[in-house]
Amino acid sequence: MPKNVTYQKKKRNQKILICESRDLSYGSSGFFLRQIRTELEKQDILVEHFKLQEDLSNLNDLEDYADRSFAAILDINSHLPRMVLEDGTYLLDHIRAPFFNYIVDHPVHLHPLLSSPARNHYILCLDKLHQQYIQTYYPNISGCFVMPLAGSVPQICKPYPERSRHIYFPGTYVPLVEYEAKLRMLDETLISMTEEYDRKLQAGETVPDLITWFRIQQGKNAPSPQQLHTRCRYMDRYLREMMRHRVLEAVLSEGYCIHVTGAHWEYYDGKYDDQLIMQPACDYETMLSQIGDSQIVLNVQPLFPNAAHDRILCGMAGGAVVLTDACSFLEENFIAGQHYLRYESHSPKHSIHKLRRYLHNTETLCNIAEEGKQSVREAYLWSHWTRRFLQLLESQK
């Protein structure tokens, strides 16, 4: 058996390999995979869990999986599709199993992984828009399925009136100048294009998603997936940061303090920096514990029109009121003002000001938090996600 493998024998004659090949922010990818493993084992599924060390010291151990069989292999934003053996063939082509690569960002950021010719490569993605993008640009992918993220319940959730944090935002900080510099190195016009797109959003215009809009602007010079990856990934990040800055400023301008965790907040130079209560970067489980001590969890959607960021579901599962902009997942499954609070992304200052009657009323907040918590815990935890994944495996047989 390869080293660094956790192996648990179960009843059912079905075996799934979880291969953890990278670590995302907050250690979120590892946390998600551990939740999935736990839920699979509760379903009597036999699981092997291999973790690739950050220094790649156990990289050669992956070769031990060649010629083995599994019901499925699962990883998140995986490096596996690019891994080759000494003879130049792809490792995945030697494992008898469908490989499910769970993409938890827009696929424009992951072109090198998605373009791999490795066979039996399936994608799980968060948003219908992401699914359409993958189906359009990556015919090499064997199948693509939408699987939104799930919520996680903190180990400790304090009673609502006893929570010490009024508003909490778990997220990293990146100064806008960093993405401006990256875009300027590529093409000075990319900055003005992103700002033009942002102005259209702020004006409330109906515009397609950023990637589609960029393609339209190129006219007959249709960009390749590689060109979209090179140019649009930084446009996407720059736009996300502009929106995040704008929402934070809108909340702070109302006189509220915001507790923040994540990297680089010491570089925040906004107008109301004295109202940020900065905590050091932490792992995902610590972030969840801080949600369990927060009355309101602030979210800014990462330009996913359909899928909810995991902050939303974790905030609700943790008994906090989630304050967020819209996405179709929320609109289809929850009610704003009953399960969560919604601001308008094109006018955050105005809409957050209108929400003050909620934000100052502990009794109302407590009722919303309870409604949201019950709804998420009944249908949108990792236990529910895992059952849907098993159903997907059955449907592919």
MARVO-19117 format. One record per residue (C-alpha): z, y, x; residue number from 1; residue in three letters. Coordinates in steps of 0.05 Angstrom, whole numbers, m for minus. Layout:
<pts>
z = Z y = Y x = X num = NUM residuo = Ala
...
</pts>
This chain:
<pts>
z = 0 y = 0 x = 0 num = 1 residuo = Met
z = m17 y = 70 x = 28 num = 2 residuo = Pro
z = 40 y = 112 x = 53 num = 3 residuo = Lys
z = 68 y = 171 x = 13 num = 4 residuo = Asn
z = 55 y = 133 x = m52 num = 5 residuo = Val
z = 105 y = 127 x = m108 num = 6 residuo = Thr
z = 93 y = 63 x = m148 num = 7 residuo = Tyr
z = 126 y = 44 x = m213 num = 8 residuo = Gln
z = 112 y = m23 x = m247 num = 9 residuo = Lys
z = 102 y = m18 x = m322 num = 10 residuo = Lys
z = 86 y = m65 x = m379 num = 11 residuo = Lys
z = 16 y = m47 x = m399 num = 12 residuo = Arg
z = m41 y = m75 x = m357 num = 13 residuo = Asn
z = m70 y = m6 x = m343 num = 14 residuo = Gln
z = m65 y = 32 x = m278 num = 15 residuo = Lys
z = m76 y = 106 x = m265 num = 16 residuo = Ile
z = m78 y = 139 x = m197 num = 17 residuo = Leu
z = m51 y = 210 x = m193 num = 18 residuo = Ile
z = m78 y = 239 x = m128 num = 19 residuo = Cys
z = m46 y = 306 x = m112 num = 20 residuo = Glu
z = m92 y = 337 x = m61 num = 21 residuo = Ser
z = m70 y = 410 x = m61 num = 22 residuo = Arg
z = m14 y = 457 x = m80 num = 23 residuo = Asp
z = m27 y = 516 x = m127 num = 24 residuo = Leu
z = 16 y = 578 x = m137 num = 25 residuo = Ser
z = 90 y = 565 x = m154 num = 26 residuo = Tyr
z = 76 y = 492 x = m138 num = 27 residuo = Gly
z = 48 y = 489 x = m208 num = 28 residuo = Ser
z = m4 y = 434 x = m196 num = 29 residuo = Ser
z = 48 y = 386 x = m168 num = 30 residuo = Gly
z = 95 y = 403 x = m225 num = 31 residuo = Phe
z = 41 y = 390 x = m278 num = 32 residuo = Phe
z = 22 y = 324 x = m246 num = 33 residuo = Leu
z = 94 y = 301 x = m244 num = 34 residuo = Arg
z = 102 y = 317 x = m317 num = 35 residuo = Gln
z = 39 y = 277 x = m333 num = 36 residuo = Ile
z = 64 y = 219 x = m291 num = 37 residuo = Arg
z = 131 y = 218 x = m327 num = 38 residuo = Thr
z = 97 y = 219 x = m395 num = 39 residuo = Glu
z = 48 y = 164 x = m375 num = 40 residuo = Leu
z = 105 y = 120 x = m353 num = 41 residuo = Glu
z = 139 y = 132 x = m420 num = 42 residuo = Lys
z = 76 y = 104 x = m451 num = 43 residuo = Gln
z = 83 y = 41 x = m407 num = 44 residuo = Asp
z = 25 y = 61 x = m362 num = 45 residuo = Ile
z = 29 y = 37 x = m290 num = 46 residuo = Leu
z = 21 y = 97 x = m244 num = 47 residuo = Val
z = 10 y = 107 x = m170 num = 48 residuo = Glu
z = 22 y = 178 x = m145 num = 49 residuo = His
z = m7 y = 197 x = m77 num = 50 residuo = Phe
z = 8 y = 265 x = m48 num = 51 residuo = Lys
z = m36 y = 291 x = 8 num = 52 residuo = Leu
z = 8 y = 327 x = 58 num = 53 residuo = Gln
z = m6 y = 400 x = 70 num = 54 residuo = Glu
z = m18 y = 387 x = 144 num = 55 residuo = Asp
z = m66 y = 329 x = 125 num = 56 residuo = Leu
z = m24 y = 282 x = 167 num = 57 residuo = Ser
z = m35 y = 225 x = 117 num = 58 residuo = Asn
z = m108 y = 240 x = 103 num = 59 residuo = Leu
z = m130 y = 173 x = 131 num = 60 residuo = Asn
z = m86 y = 137 x = 80 num = 61 residuo = Asp
z = m134 y = 158 x = 26 num = 62 residuo = Leu
z = m185 y = 109 x = 53 num = 63 residuo = Glu
z = m139 y = 52 x = 32 num = 64 residuo = Asp
z = m160 y = 67 x = m40 num = 65 residuo = Tyr
z = m233 y = 48 x = m25 num = 66 residuo = Ala
z = m254 y = m13 x = m65 num = 67 residuo = Asp
z = m193 y = m10 x = m110 num = 68 residuo = Arg
z = m197 y = m5 x = m186 num = 69 residuo = Ser
z = m161 y = 42 x = m234 num = 70 residuo = Phe
z = m167 y = 61 x = m307 num = 71 residuo = Ala
z = m173 y = 133 x = m282 num = 72 residuo = Ala
z = m158 y = 180 x = m224 num = 73 residuo = Ile
z = m128 y = 248 x = m240 num = 74 residuo = Leu
z = m119 y = 310 x = m198 num = 75 residuo = Asp
z = m118 y = 386 x = m208 num = 76 residuo = Ile
z = m170 y = 432 x = m175 num = 77 residuo = Asn
z = m180 y = 372 x = m130 num = 78 residuo = Ser
z = m207 y = 368 x = m60 num = 79 residuo = His
z = m224 y = 295 x = m71 num = 80 residuo = Leu
z = m298 y = 306 x = m90 num = 81 residuo = Pro
z = m311 y = 334 x = m20 num = 82 residuo = Arg
z = m277 y = 279 x = 19 num = 83 residuo = Met
z = m324 y = 233 x = 58 num = 84 residuo = Val
z = m315 y = 171 x = 100 num = 85 residuo = Leu
z = m338 y = 161 x = 171 num = 86 residuo = Glu
z = m406 y = 135 x = 147 num = 87 residuo = Asp
z = m418 y = 200 x = 109 num = 88 residuo = Gly
z = m409 y = 170 x = 40 num = 89 residuo = Thr
z = m361 y = 200 x = m11 num = 90 residuo = Tyr
z = m293 y = 168 x = m19 num = 91 residuo = Leu
z = m297 y = 173 x = m95 num = 92 residuo = Leu
z = m359 y = 130 x = m94 num = 93 residuo = Asp
z = m319 y = 73 x = m65 num = 94 residuo = His
z = m262 y = 74 x = m117 num = 95 residuo = Ile
z = m277 y = 37 x = m181 num = 96 residuo = Arg
z = m251 y = 88 x = m230 num = 97 residuo = Ala
z = m272 y = 151 x = m268 num = 98 residuo = Pro
z = m245 y = 212 x = m232 num = 99 residuo = Phe
z = m217 y = 268 x = m277 num = 100 residuo = Phe
z = m212 y = 335 x = m242 num = 101 residuo = Asn
z = m169 y = 382 x = m282 num = 102 residuo = Tyr
z = m196 y = 452 x = m270 num = 103 residuo = Ile
z = m143 y = 504 x = m286 num = 104 residuo = Val
z = m183 y = 566 x = m269 num = 105 residuo = Asp
z = m252 y = 592 x = m285 num = 106 residuo = His
z = m302 y = 544 x = m253 num = 107 residuo = Pro
z = m337 y = 602 x = m217 num = 108 residuo = Val
z = m280 y = 599 x = m167 num = 109 residuo = His
z = m290 y = 525 x = m153 num = 110 residuo = Leu
z = m364 y = 518 x = m138 num = 111 residuo = His
z = m356 y = 477 x = m73 num = 112 residuo = Pro
z = m316 y = 424 x = m112 num = 113 residuo = Leu
z = m360 y = 423 x = m173 num = 114 residuo = Leu
z = m425 y = 417 x = m134 num = 115 residuo = Ser
z = m404 y = 352 x = m101 num = 116 residuo = Ser
z = m453 y = 294 x = m113 num = 117 residuo = Pro
z = m397 y = 244 x = m118 num = 118 residuo = Ala
z = m406 y = 197 x = m177 num = 119 residuo = Arg
z = m361 y = 186 x = m237 num = 120 residuo = Asn
z = m336 y = 258 x = m231 num = 121 residuo = His
z = m309 y = 283 x = m298 num = 122 residuo = Tyr
z = m280 y = 352 x = m312 num = 123 residuo = Ile
z = m221 y = 371 x = m355 num = 124 residuo = Leu
z = m223 y = 447 x = m366 num = 125 residuo = Cys
z = m181 y = 497 x = m404 num = 126 residuo = Leu
z = m232 y = 536 x = m444 num = 127 residuo = Asp
z = m296 y = 523 x = m484 num = 128 residuo = Lys
z = m328 y = 578 x = m444 num = 129 residuo = Leu
z = m312 y = 540 x = m380 num = 130 residuo = His
z = m341 y = 477 x = m410 num = 131 residuo = Gln
z = m406 y = 513 x = m426 num = 132 residuo = Gln
z = m410 y = 541 x = m356 num = 133 residuo = Tyr
z = m400 y = 472 x = m324 num = 134 residuo = Ile
z = m451 y = 439 x = m370 num = 135 residuo = Gln
z = m502 y = 494 x = m354 num = 136 residuo = Thr
z = m495 y = 495 x = m278 num = 137 residuo = Tyr
z = m470 y = 426 x = m257 num = 138 residuo = Tyr
z = m513 y = 370 x = m286 num = 139 residuo = Pro
z = m482 y = 325 x = m232 num = 140 residuo = Asn
z = m417 y = 324 x = m271 num = 141 residuo = Ile
z = m411 y = 260 x = m313 num = 142 residuo = Ser
z = m374 y = 293 x = m371 num = 143 residuo = Gly
z = m333 y = 355 x = m387 num = 144 residuo = Cys
z = m276 y = 359 x = m437 num = 145 residuo = Phe
z = m231 y = 417 x = m459 num = 146 residuo = Val
z = m157 y = 403 x = m449 num = 147 residuo = Met
z = m113 y = 466 x = m453 num = 148 residuo = Pro
z = m50 y = 468 x = m412 num = 149 residuo = Leu
z = 17 y = 447 x = m441 num = 150 residuo = Ala
z = 85 y = 479 x = m444 num = 151 residuo = Gly
z = 147 y = 457 x = m406 num = 152 residuo = Ser
z = 219 y = 464 x = m430 num = 153 residuo = Val
z = 269 y = 493 x = m380 num = 154 residuo = Pro
z = 328 y = 449 x = m364 num = 155 residuo = Gln
z = 375 y = 504 x = m388 num = 156 residuo = Ile
z = 359 y = 552 x = m445 num = 157 residuo = Cys
z = 413 y = 602 x = m457 num = 158 residuo = Lys
z = 430 y = 624 x = m528 num = 159 residuo = Pro
z = 383 y = 682 x = m544 num = 160 residuo = Tyr
z = 434 y = 739 x = m548 num = 161 residuo = Pro
z = 466 y = 717 x = m482 num = 162 residuo = Glu
z = 402 y = 721 x = m441 num = 163 residuo = Arg
z = 408 y = 769 x = m382 num = 164 residuo = Ser
z = 335 y = 790 x = m377 num = 165 residuo = Arg
z = 302 y = 832 x = m430 num = 166 residuo = His
z = 230 y = 828 x = m405 num = 167 residuo = Ile
z = 207 y = 779 x = m352 num = 168 residuo = Tyr
z = 138 y = 773 x = m319 num = 169 residuo = Phe
z = 127 y = 712 x = m275 num = 170 residuo = Pro
z = 65 y = 726 x = m233 num = 171 residuo = Gly
z = 42 y = 746 x = m164 num = 172 residuo = Thr
z = 22 y = 817 x = m145 num = 173 residuo = Tyr
z = m42 y = 834 x = m109 num = 174 residuo = Val
z = m58 y = 907 x = m92 num = 175 residuo = Pro
z = m125 y = 929 x = m120 num = 176 residuo = Leu
z = m147 y = 952 x = m51 num = 177 residuo = Val
z = m148 y = 880 x = m28 num = 178 residuo = Glu
z = m202 y = 860 x = m77 num = 179 residuo = Tyr
z = m238 y = 926 x = m68 num = 180 residuo = Glu
z = m244 y = 910 x = 6 num = 181 residuo = Ala
z = m271 y = 840 x = m8 num = 182 residuo = Lys
z = m323 y = 867 x = m56 num = 183 residuo = Leu
z = m343 y = 923 x = m9 num = 184 residuo = Arg
z = m356 y = 872 x = 46 num = 185 residuo = Met
z = m403 y = 835 x = m1 num = 186 residuo = Leu
z = m438 y = 893 x = m36 num = 187 residuo = Asp
z = m411 y = 963 x = m52 num = 188 residuo = Glu
z = m444 y = 961 x = m121 num = 189 residuo = Thr
z = m400 y = 903 x = m143 num = 190 residuo = Leu
z = m340 y = 950 x = m148 num = 191 residuo = Ile
z = m377 y = 999 x = m193 num = 192 residuo = Ser
z = m404 y = 941 x = m235 num = 193 residuo = Met
z = m334 y = 913 x = m246 num = 194 residuo = Thr
z = m307 y = 982 x = m264 num = 195 residuo = Glu
z = m365 y = 992 x = m312 num = 196 residuo = Glu
z = m349 y = 926 x = m346 num = 197 residuo = Tyr
z = m276 y = 946 x = m350 num = 198 residuo = Asp
z = m294 y = 1013 x = m383 num = 199 residuo = Arg
z = m333 y = 975 x = m437 num = 200 residuo = Lys
z = m272 y = 931 x = m450 num = 201 residuo = Leu
z = m226 y = 991 x = m454 num = 202 residuo = Gln
z = m273 y = 1025 x = m502 num = 203 residuo = Ala
z = m268 y = 965 x = m548 num = 204 residuo = Gly
z = m341 y = 946 x = m540 num = 205 residuo = Glu
z = m363 y = 876 x = m557 num = 206 residuo = Thr
z = m387 y = 848 x = m490 num = 207 residuo = Val
z = m398 y = 777 x = m465 num = 208 residuo = Pro
z = m352 y = 747 x = m413 num = 209 residuo = Asp
z = m357 y = 777 x = m343 num = 210 residuo = Leu
z = m400 y = 722 x = m313 num = 211 residuo = Ile
z = m451 y = 724 x = m370 num = 212 residuo = Thr
z = m452 y = 800 x = m367 num = 213 residuo = Trp
z = m465 y = 798 x = m292 num = 214 residuo = Phe
z = m523 y = 749 x = m302 num = 215 residuo = Arg
z = m553 y = 796 x = m354 num = 216 residuo = Ile
z = m548 y = 854 x = m306 num = 217 residuo = Gln
z = m587 y = 815 x = m254 num = 218 residuo = Gln
z = m647 y = 809 x = m302 num = 219 residuo = Gly
z = m701 y = 764 x = m276 num = 220 residuo = Lys
z = m664 y = 753 x = m210 num = 221 residuo = Asn
z = m620 y = 699 x = m241 num = 222 residuo = Ala
z = m564 y = 683 x = m192 num = 223 residuo = Pro
z = m551 y = 611 x = m170 num = 224 residuo = Ser
z = m483 y = 578 x = m180 num = 225 residuo = Pro
z = m469 y = 592 x = m106 num = 226 residuo = Gln
z = m486 y = 666 x = m114 num = 227 residuo = Gln
z = m443 y = 670 x = m176 num = 228 residuo = Leu
z = m386 y = 639 x = m137 num = 229 residuo = His
z = m394 y = 687 x = m78 num = 230 residuo = Thr
z = m398 y = 750 x = m120 num = 231 residuo = Arg
z = m365 y = 739 x = m187 num = 232 residuo = Cys
z = m300 y = 706 x = m163 num = 233 residuo = Arg
z = m277 y = 772 x = m132 num = 234 residuo = Tyr
z = m303 y = 813 x = m190 num = 235 residuo = Met
z = m262 y = 767 x = m235 num = 236 residuo = Asp
z = m199 y = 775 x = m193 num = 237 residuo = Arg
z = m208 y = 850 x = m187 num = 238 residuo = Tyr
z = m216 y = 857 x = m263 num = 239 residuo = Leu
z = m155 y = 813 x = m276 num = 240 residuo = Arg
z = m113 y = 856 x = m229 num = 241 residuo = Glu
z = m136 y = 921 x = m262 num = 242 residuo = Met
z = m116 y = 893 x = m330 num = 243 residuo = Met
z = m50 y = 868 x = m304 num = 244 residuo = Arg
z = m34 y = 935 x = m272 num = 245 residuo = His
z = m51 y = 971 x = m337 num = 246 residuo = Arg
z = m7 y = 926 x = m380 num = 247 residuo = Val
z = 52 y = 932 x = m332 num = 248 residuo = Leu
z = 46 y = 1007 x = m331 num = 249 residuo = Glu
z = 43 y = 1009 x = m407 num = 250 residuo = Ala
z = 108 y = 970 x = m413 num = 251 residuo = Val
z = 143 y = 1009 x = m359 num = 252 residuo = Leu
z = 121 y = 1076 x = m388 num = 253 residuo = Ser
z = 161 y = 1059 x = m451 num = 254 residuo = Glu
z = 224 y = 1060 x = m408 num = 255 residuo = Gly
z = 233 y = 985 x = m403 num = 256 residuo = Tyr
z = 251 y = 948 x = m339 num = 257 residuo = Cys
z = 212 y = 886 x = m321 num = 258 residuo = Ile
z = 240 y = 828 x = m281 num = 259 residuo = His
z = 186 y = 800 x = m236 num = 260 residuo = Val
z = 181 y = 738 x = m191 num = 261 residuo = Thr
z = 124 y = 720 x = m146 num = 262 residuo = Gly
z = 93 y = 740 x = m80 num = 263 residuo = Ala
z = 79 y = 810 x = m54 num = 264 residuo = His
z = 115 y = 852 x = m106 num = 265 residuo = Trp
z = 144 y = 893 x = m48 num = 266 residuo = Glu
z = 75 y = 924 x = m43 num = 267 residuo = Tyr
z = 75 y = 949 x = m114 num = 268 residuo = Tyr
z = 61 y = 1024 x = m114 num = 269 residuo = Asp
z = 56 y = 1040 x = m188 num = 270 residuo = Gly
z = 84 y = 1102 x = m220 num = 271 residuo = Lys
z = 146 y = 1066 x = m247 num = 272 residuo = Tyr
z = 163 y = 1021 x = m188 num = 273 residuo = Asp
z = 237 y = 1038 x = m195 num = 274 residuo = Asp
z = 237 y = 1000 x = m262 num = 275 residuo = Gln
z = 215 y = 935 x = m231 num = 276 residuo = Leu
z = 271 y = 887 x = m216 num = 277 residuo = Ile
z = 241 y = 844 x = m161 num = 278 residuo = Met
z = 262 y = 773 x = m147 num = 279 residuo = Gln
z = 234 y = 730 x = m90 num = 280 residuo = Pro
z = 177 y = 681 x = m101 num = 281 residuo = Ala
z = 201 y = 615 x = m129 num = 282 residuo = Cys
z = 177 y = 546 x = m149 num = 283 residuo = Asp
z = 155 y = 527 x = m219 num = 284 residuo = Tyr
z = 221 y = 496 x = m240 num = 285 residuo = Glu
z = 259 y = 559 x = m219 num = 286 residuo = Thr
z = 210 y = 601 x = m257 num = 287 residuo = Met
z = 223 y = 559 x = m319 num = 288 residuo = Leu
z = 298 y = 569 x = m311 num = 289 residuo = Ser
z = 287 y = 644 x = m309 num = 290 residuo = Gln
z = 247 y = 639 x = m374 num = 291 residuo = Ile
z = 307 y = 604 x = m404 num = 292 residuo = Gly
z = 348 y = 666 x = m387 num = 293 residuo = Asp
z = 297 y = 717 x = m414 num = 294 residuo = Ser
z = 289 y = 747 x = m482 num = 295 residuo = Gln
z = 215 y = 767 x = m474 num = 296 residuo = Ile
z = 163 y = 736 x = m429 num = 297 residuo = Val
z = 104 y = 782 x = m415 num = 298 residuo = Leu
z = 35 y = 752 x = m407 num = 299 residuo = Asn
z = m32 y = 781 x = m387 num = 300 residuo = Val
z = m89 y = 733 x = m402 num = 301 residuo = Gln
z = m135 y = 715 x = m343 num = 302 residuo = Pro
z = m200 y = 731 x = m380 num = 303 residuo = Leu
z = m199 y = 664 x = m417 num = 304 residuo = Phe
z = m221 y = 682 x = m487 num = 305 residuo = Pro
z = m199 y = 615 x = m517 num = 306 residuo = Asn
z = m146 y = 583 x = m474 num = 307 residuo = Ala
z = m73 y = 605 x = m470 num = 308 residuo = Ala
z = m42 y = 615 x = m401 num = 309 residuo = His
z = 15 y = 566 x = m388 num = 310 residuo = Asp
z = 63 y = 627 x = m387 num = 311 residuo = Arg
z = 52 y = 631 x = m462 num = 312 residuo = Ile
z = 70 y = 559 x = m479 num = 313 residuo = Leu
z = 127 y = 556 x = m428 num = 314 residuo = Cys
z = 155 y = 621 x = m454 num = 315 residuo = Gly
z = 154 y = 597 x = m526 num = 316 residuo = Met
z = 180 y = 527 x = m507 num = 317 residuo = Ala
z = 236 y = 561 x = m469 num = 318 residuo = Gly
z = 259 y = 600 x = m530 num = 319 residuo = Gly
z = 233 y = 668 x = m508 num = 320 residuo = Ala
z = 189 y = 716 x = m547 num = 321 residuo = Val
z = 121 y = 718 x = m514 num = 322 residuo = Val
z = 88 y = 786 x = m511 num = 323 residuo = Leu
z = 14 y = 775 x = m496 num = 324 residuo = Thr
z = m57 y = 796 x = m510 num = 325 residuo = Asp
z = m101 y = 753 x = m554 num = 326 residuo = Ala
z = m138 y = 687 x = m545 num = 327 residuo = Cys
z = m169 y = 643 x = m598 num = 328 residuo = Ser
z = m119 y = 586 x = m584 num = 329 residuo = Phe
z = m62 y = 631 x = m606 num = 330 residuo = Leu
z = m100 y = 658 x = m665 num = 331 residuo = Glu
z = m118 y = 589 x = m690 num = 332 residuo = Glu
z = m49 y = 557 x = m681 num = 333 residuo = Asn
z = 3 y = 612 x = m687 num = 334 residuo = Phe
z = 17 y = 676 x = m724 num = 335 residuo = Ile
z = 27 y = 742 x = m687 num = 336 residuo = Ala
z = 93 y = 773 x = m709 num = 337 residuo = Gly
z = 120 y = 706 x = m730 num = 338 residuo = Gln
z = 112 y = 661 x = m669 num = 339 residuo = His
z = 97 y = 713 x = m615 num = 340 residuo = Tyr
z = 81 y = 787 x = m605 num = 341 residuo = Leu
z = 11 y = 811 x = m590 num = 342 residuo = Arg
z = m14 y = 874 x = m558 num = 343 residuo = Tyr
z = m86 y = 896 x = m553 num = 344 residuo = Glu
z = m116 y = 888 x = m484 num = 345 residuo = Ser
z = m163 y = 947 x = m494 num = 346 residuo = His
z = m105 y = 994 x = m513 num = 347 residuo = Ser
z = m40 y = 965 x = m485 num = 348 residuo = Pro
z = m2 y = 1030 x = m482 num = 349 residuo = Lys
z = m15 y = 1047 x = m555 num = 350 residuo = His
z = m3 y = 977 x = m581 num = 351 residuo = Ser
z = 60 y = 964 x = m540 num = 352 residuo = Ile
z = 88 y = 1031 x = m565 num = 353 residuo = His
z = 77 y = 1007 x = m636 num = 354 residuo = Lys
z = 116 y = 943 x = m620 num = 355 residuo = Leu
z = 180 y = 981 x = m603 num = 356 residuo = Arg
z = 209 y = 964 x = m671 num = 357 residuo = Arg
z = 207 y = 891 x = m650 num = 358 residuo = Tyr
z = 227 y = 900 x = m578 num = 359 residuo = Leu
z = 292 y = 936 x = m596 num = 360 residuo = His
z = 314 y = 889 x = m651 num = 361 residuo = Asn
z = 351 y = 829 x = m624 num = 362 residuo = Thr
z = 356 y = 794 x = m691 num = 363 residuo = Glu
z = 281 y = 799 x = m703 num = 364 residuo = Thr
z = 266 y = 776 x = m632 num = 365 residuo = Leu
z = 313 y = 717 x = m640 num = 366 residuo = Cys
z = 277 y = 695 x = m704 num = 367 residuo = Asn
z = 208 y = 700 x = m671 num = 368 residuo = Ile
z = 233 y = 662 x = m610 num = 369 residuo = Ala
z = 260 y = 606 x = m654 num = 370 residuo = Glu
z = 195 y = 600 x = m694 num = 371 residuo = Glu
z = 153 y = 598 x = m630 num = 372 residuo = Gly
z = 199 y = 548 x = m597 num = 373 residuo = Lys
z = 196 y = 499 x = m654 num = 374 residuo = Gln
z = 120 y = 503 x = m661 num = 375 residuo = Ser
z = 107 y = 491 x = m587 num = 376 residuo = Val
z = 157 y = 436 x = m579 num = 377 residuo = Arg
z = 127 y = 399 x = m638 num = 378 residuo = Glu
z = 56 y = 397 x = m613 num = 379 residuo = Ala
z = 41 y = 429 x = m545 num = 380 residuo = Tyr
z = 84 y = 397 x = m491 num = 381 residuo = Leu
z = 61 y = 351 x = m435 num = 382 residuo = Trp
z = 79 y = 291 x = m478 num = 383 residuo = Ser
z = 27 y = 313 x = m528 num = 384 residuo = His
z = m23 y = 329 x = m473 num = 385 residuo = Trp
z = m15 y = 260 x = m443 num = 386 residuo = Thr
z = m27 y = 225 x = m509 num = 387 residuo = Arg
z = m92 y = 264 x = m517 num = 388 residuo = Arg
z = m112 y = 245 x = m446 num = 389 residuo = Phe
z = m101 y = 171 x = m461 num = 390 residuo = Leu
z = m142 y = 178 x = m525 num = 391 residuo = Gln
z = m198 y = 209 x = m483 num = 392 residuo = Leu
z = m196 y = 150 x = m435 num = 393 residuo = Leu
z = m200 y = 101 x = m493 num = 394 residuo = Glu
z = m260 y = 138 x = m521 num = 395 residuo = Ser
z = m298 y = 133 x = m455 num = 396 residuo = Gln
z = m294 y = 57 x = m452 num = 397 residuo = Lys
</pts>
